[in-house]
Amino acid sequence: MNDSRYAFVEKYRKPKKTGNFICDLNPFSKLNLMLVLGLSVFFVQNYIYGFCMVIFFIILSAASGCFKSFFSLYWKVLLLFGVFLFLVKAAFSPGEHVLYELWGICVTTESIASGLKIVSMVLAFSGAFILFVKTTPMEDLTYSLEKKGVSHMVSFVILSSFQTITDLGQSAQVIMESQKARGIETEGNLLQRAKAYIPVMGPLVLNAISSTEEKSIAMDARAFSAPVEHTFLVELPEVTAGEKILVAVFDIAFIALIVGRIYLWVL
């Protein structure tokens, strides 16, 4: 028993680590890298590069151990935005080499290339954002913000906003399961699903209100608004020299890309 208590205490004496290089990067380092990679597609303006970045983010998600949660959300973005944007751009963008024409809708090689380019940019940037969220616990991000001097009130609002989304999703799932146990039809076509969600809204809203009150009481009990320096249960690892060099290399390459693109635009 004493050994287990000692191990529990020792866990909080050491910096928080998962053993995965990507997940253990400092939240600001990850944010920097994801922004550089995600925004680079808007300056390269090439759909081959954009789709390569999409594949790269999928590989990174597998390397960081979050492929399942990453791809379960990413494929919805692919279908919802990717397919829709491609169809709109392919059907209505101007072009000279006509491939198909029907009822005023003219599909050209130029419109297809334009559709692929915009889809690759949206998917690449979305992949960077989703991967950052999946590999970075929000409490680590808000902790880093506070270490940089951001008010604990601001960091709490950010953390609470993300946590509320998660909590509402879990509450909705629990309520739907309880409705199903009572014999209410929750599956089927779109109309049946819509009818099943109507009874869920009442308990979901009431649960969110009670949860807000509970958080408020817990914050008061822990002296959240006390005018003293706050303490933290865990510490994040220090940023290593190798991590700083990695971020600096990507930043320099991104700046060079921007300068090169501006130079080509001027010419």
Salt bridges, closest charged atoms under 4 A:
GLU10 OE2 - ARG13 NH1 2.76
GLU110 OE2 - HIS97 ND1 2.63
ASP140 OD1 - LYS16 NZ 3.07
ASP167 OD2 - LYS215 NZ 3.86
GLU187 OE2 - LYS180 NZ 3.30
